[in-house]
Amino acid sequence: MFGSPVAVPSYSPHLRRSGSRPVFSDLGSSELGKSTEEHYQHQLELNEMKSGSSPLHATAIMPSPVFLWRFKDLFLYEAFLYYNPLLLVTLMVWLWGVNLWVFAQSTINYAKIFDLDQDHLTHREIWKCATWMAIIVPTSMTAYLYLYSHGEVSLAASQPVLLYAAVMMILIFPFEIFFLSSRYFFLRTLWRIILPLQAITFSDFFLADILTSMSKVLSDLERSVCRMVNRQVATIAWFEADSVCGSHSIAIPLVLVFPYMCRFFQCLRQYKDTKEKTALLNALKYSTAVPVIFLSALKYHVLPDSWTNIYRPLWLLSSVINSLYSFYWDVTRDWDLSGFSRIFKFSKPHMCTSLLYGRSWVYFWVIGSNLILRCTWTYKLSAHLRHNYMTLFTIMALEILRRFQWIFFRVENEWNKMVKAGMEISMSDHIPKEEEKLLGSTNHTV
């Protein structure tokens, strides 16, 4: 869908800011139509818009719906940018409810692992939240596309803005509605992830790991908010690559790398507290994502020959290192293969128990799919591939599914460690009492 660059007319004030450099789009020529007649009509429309436009330095231009519809592929991509983050979050919430349901059926006390209070959300309440999200987000997206296609550009532009504002208000609403204690716990954990000034808990590690899988979601959120703040929703001002929200924006790689840096500093804090060398090796794993992200972003800041001959091979090499290192850590550190599918042995007879518990194919599926999806994970970290939005959405959904199955074995491994530690403490408390009883006895029979 997106291939060879197409030059954007440099004289149009709707596509350019004064003083900016020549711009090339990442969209292929088939997207814009290259016949002579269409090109001529396009020039007439640009000239007509130019004659009645605002000054050159205007932040956002609101062109006619007819002109916008000629760029319908671009604006479908834009609509997808606004809504795919929330659609993916909805999928993550649904799957988290499934995780909690499986934990509730098994012997794992997930509330104790995550240090949750008695009012924590159950899987039913999680699914209730996901249901509302699955209704509201697609409805807003449908309204955006419908209004835009029928010429109501201003109303269309308001749809994602209202949706994002509503989500933010619900998260920070300080009153005893919408599961206040759970929202507070979530926001407090996010704050601890951003500033790891206290001892790191399992909840901190766990949520930060999930955020690394959602790094592309965070990047799209940043770009969406950037366009909303700069009034570029349903306009073509964002079409320029080196605009404030364009492909050259330094914020894109910075947001992509942010979750990995949070995990990196968590590992350093863990080493400071425990002096375990494995924490340093874990920090090294997260640092391998940094070259992948920034070498990819260099495509927009170097000459094409330099990218092809120098930086692209380095990007591929760093991608392989990051994928294999992450896969190795999943299998050898995050999971304990000795109890690999024990979590699916439910306390009551269930279909999942007969399908999953003790089956060798579960081993092969989880390890094999994890390896494949760890390799495709690099695709979503690469800024220069982000315009293939359908492929990226599919890969992001698969990454969420990978993280979904990772959660089962990571939480089970943590529970096994807690049970083992509790048994050791119990034994250490029991043995001295027996010794004291023997030593304190004065009546010995030989």
N, C-alpha and C positions, 0 to 999 in steps of 0.2 A: 504494500500500500504506500509506503514511504520510501523513496529512493533518491534519485538524482536531484540536485538542488535546482530550484527555479528562482530566477531573479525577480524581485519585487520592484515595480516601478519606483524609481528613486524620487520622482517629483511629487508623489502624492503625499499631502500632509496627513492623510488618514493612516498611512502605513509607516511614516517616518517622523522622527523628531528632528528639529533643526540641529545641524552640526554632527549628526551621527554618521557612522561609516556605512558603506554599502552593505546591504542585507541579503542573505540568501536563505531561503526556506528549506526545511528538511523534507518538504512534501514533494512527492513525485509529480511529473508533468501531467499524468493522467488525472490527478485530483482536480486540477484547475481548468482543464480543457484547453487544448492547444490548437484548435482549428482557427483559421484566419478570421472567420466571421465572429466567433466567440471572443477572440482576442480584441477585435475592433469594438465590439459592443462593450467589452470590459473597459477599454480606454475611454469610451464616451461616458460611461457611468462614473469613472474616476474623475474626469474633467467636470462633469455636472456636480459631483459632490464637492470638488475642490472650489468651485465658484461660490458655493454657499456655505462653506465650512467656517469653523472657528479658527483662531490664530494657530500658527504652526506649533506653538509650544503647548497646545492643549493636551491634557493628560489622556482623555478618552474621547473618541469620536463615536457618535451614534449614527451610522449610515442607514440608508433605506432598507426595509425588509427584503426588497427585490435583490439588492446588491448582496445582502447577507446570505440569502438563499443560494446564490451562486457559489458561496464558500461553505455550503452545508456540511461538507465532510470535515472542514476545519472546525465548525461549530458543534458538530456531533462529538468531535474529539474534545472540544472545550467542555461540553456538557458532561462527557464521561469523566473528565478531570475533576469536576466539582462533586460528582456523586459516587464515583467508584470507591473513594476512601470509606464513605459511610456504608456502602454496600458490603465491603470487605469486613468492616468492623461488625456489621450485623451477622455475617457468617461466623466470625470468631466468637461472638456471644452465643449463638446457637450451639456451636461445637463445645464451648465451655460448659454449657448446660448438660451436654451429653457426658462430658468428663465427670461432672459432679454426680450425675445419675449412676454412672458405673462405680464411682467411689462409694456411694451410698449403698449399693448392692453388695459390695465386697466388705472386707474387714478393715479397710484403711480408714483411719480417722483423719480426714482431710482438714477438719476444723482445727485439730490440734497441730497439724503440720504448719498451717498458715497462721496460727495464733488468732483465730476468729472468735468473736464473742457469740453469745447464744442467739443473737438476732441476725446472724449472717444469712445471706440469701441462699435458698435452696435451689435445686435444679428447676423446680416448677416456676419459681419467681424469675429465674434467669430466662427461662423460655418465654415467660410473659413479656419481659422487657424486649426480647428478640422479636416477638410477634409484632409488637407496636412498631419497632424499627423497620421490620419487613413491610409494614403497611405504609408508614409515613414517608420513608426515603424514596421508594419507587413512585409514590403519588406526586411528590414534589418534582421528581425528574420528569415525569410525564407532563405535568403542568408546564414546566420550563420548555420542553420541546413543542408542546401544543401551542402555547402562547407565542413562542418565537416563530413557528412556521405560519402562524396566522397574522403576523405583522405587529403583535403587541410586544415590542422589544423591551420597553421599560418594565412591563409587568413580568416578563420572562426573567429579566435580570434580577428582579426582587426575590424570586423563588429560592435560589441557593443561599442568598443573604439571610432571609428569614429563617431558613432551616438551620444554618450554622449558628445564628444568634439564639435560636430556641435550644439547641443542644448545649450551648455554653451556659445559658441561664439555668437549665435543669441540673447541670453538673455542680454549679456553685450556689444553688438556691439554699439559703441557710435555715429553712424551716423544716419541721418534722413531716415532710411528705417526700415522695419519690425515694424512699429508702435512704434517709439521711445518714445513718450510721455507716452504711456500705459505701455511699458516695464519699463520706469523710475519710474512711479507711483507704479508698482508692486514691484520693487526692493526696493524702498524707504519704502514702507509699511512693507516689510519683515525686513528691518533694524530696523524700529520702534518696530516691534514685538520682535526682539532679544534683543534690548536695549530699554526698555520702560522708557526713560528718560524724555519724554514730556507728556503732557496731552493726554490721550487715546481717540482716535476718534472711531466712529462706524466702519470705514473701518479696523482699527487695530483689534478691537474685532472680526469682521466678518471673516477676513482672518485667524486669529489665531484659531478660532473655526473650520474652514475648515481643517486647518493643523492637528488638533487633529484627525479628521476622516482619514487623510492621514498618520498617524504615521507609519503604517506598510509599506507604500510606501517609506517613508523616510528611514526606517530601511533597506529595500531592496536596496535602492540607495546607502546607506553607504556600504553595503556588496559588491555590484557590483563594486563601485569605489575602495574599498580595494583590491579586486582581480585584478583589472586592474593595480593599482599602484604596486602591488607585483608580477605582471606578472603571475597570476594564471588562466587567461582566457583559457578555453579549455585545461586545464591540470588536473592532479589528486593531485597536491600538496595541494589543499584546502580540500581534502577528510579527512584529519586528524582533529579530533574534536577540539583539543586544539591548532591548528595553529592560526596564527595571524588573519585570517578571518573565523575561525571555530566557532563551537557552543559555545565554552567557552569564546568568545570575550566579554569583558565588554562593548564594543561599542554598542552592540545590544540593551541591556536595556536602555543605556544612550540615544540613538537616539529615541527609542520608547517613553521615558518619556519627551523628550525635548519640544514638543509642549504643553504638559500639564503644564510644569513649566513656559513656556512663558505666558500662560493664567493665571496661578496662580499669577505671578508677575504683570500682567496687572490689575488683581482684587485688589491687594494690592495698586497699584498706584491709582486706581479709588477711593478706600477708603480714601487714603491720600488727594485726591483732593475734594471729596464730603462729606466725613464722613458718607456715607450711609452704614448701617450694612449689607444690602443685598449683598454688594460687598464682605464682609468677608465670608458670606455663600456660595457665588459663588466660592470664592477661595477654600473653604473647599471641594466643589464638585470636583474640578480638582485635589486636593490632594489625593482623594480616588483612583485615577488611579495608584498612585505610588506603593502601596503594590501589586496590581495585576501584575504589570510588573516585579518587583524585586523578588517576591516570585516565579514567574514562572521561572525566570532566575536561581534561586538557584538549579534547578534540575541538572544542569551541574557542580555543585560545592559541592554537598553533597552526602552522601551515599544513595543508593536507598531506604533503610528502613526508613531513616530520611525523605526523600521526601514523601513517601507514608503515613507515620503515623503522621507527624507533618506539613510539609510545604504545602502539597497538600490540606488538609482541610482548612488551613489558606488562601490559594489562592482562593479556592471556596467561602469562606465567604467574602473575600474582593471583589471578582467579583460580588457577589449578591448586596453588599452595593453600589458599584460603578454604577451598572446598574440601580438599583431602584432610587438612588439619582439623576442620570442624567435624567431619565425619568420624575421624579417629577418636576425637574427644567424646562425641555422642556415645559411641559403642563402648569405649573402655572406661570412661569416667562418669558420664551422666547416667548411664544404665548399668545395672548389675545383671549380667546374663544368667546368673545362677537362679534367679527368681523371675525369669523373663516374662512369663504369662500368668503368674500366680494371681495377679490382680483380677483376672477374669473368672476366678473360682468364686462364684457368688454364694452368699450364705443361704439363699433359697434356690431351688431348681429353676433354671432359666435357659432359654434358647442360646444366649450368648455363651453360657458356660460350656455347653456341648460343642459349640462351634469353635471356640477360641482357646479354652483352657487345655494346656498340655499338647497342643498341635504343633508339629515341627514346621508347618508352612508359615506359621506366625513369625517364627524366627527369620525365615528367608524373606518374607514380605517386608517386614519392618526394616531389616538391615538393607535389603536391596533398594526399596523405595527411598529410604533415607539417603543412600549414596547418590541416587539419580537426582533427587530433588535438591540435595546439597550442591550439586554441580549446576543445575539450572538456577539456583538461588543467585548466582553471580549476575545473571541477566537483569534482575530487578535492581541491583546495585549500580548498574552502568547507566550513567545519565545520557550517554549518546544513543542509547537504544529506546529511550522512553517514549518516542512518538509512535511506536508500534503498540498502540494502546490495548488492542484486543489480546495480543499475545501476552503483554505485560499483565493484564487482568487475569488471564488464565494461569500464568505462572505464580502470581500472587495468591490466587485461590489455592493452588497446589501447595504453596509454601505454608499457608494456614493449615491445610490438611496434614502436612508433615509435622508441624508444631503440635497439632491436635493429638496425633499418635505419640509424639515425643513426650507429651505431658503425662500420659499413662505410666510410662516406665520411669520417668524422672521422679514423679511423686511416689511411686511404689518403692523406688530405691531409697528415697529419703525416709519413708516410713519404716523400711527394714533397718536402716541405720538407727532410728530412734528406738525401735524395739530392742535391737541388740545392745544399745547403750544402756537402756533401762534394765535389761537382764544383768549386765555386768555390774551396774550399781547395786542392784538387789543382792547379787552374790557377794560383793565386797562388804555389804552391810551385814550379811548373814554369817560369814566365816568368823569374824572376830568374836561374835557372840558365842559361837560354839567353843572357840578356844578359851574364852573367859570362863565358860561353864566347866570345862575340863580342868583348867588350872585352879579354879576356885574350889573344886571338890576335894574333901579330905578323906573320904571313904572309898578307897580303891580296892578292888578285888582282883587278884592275879590268878 
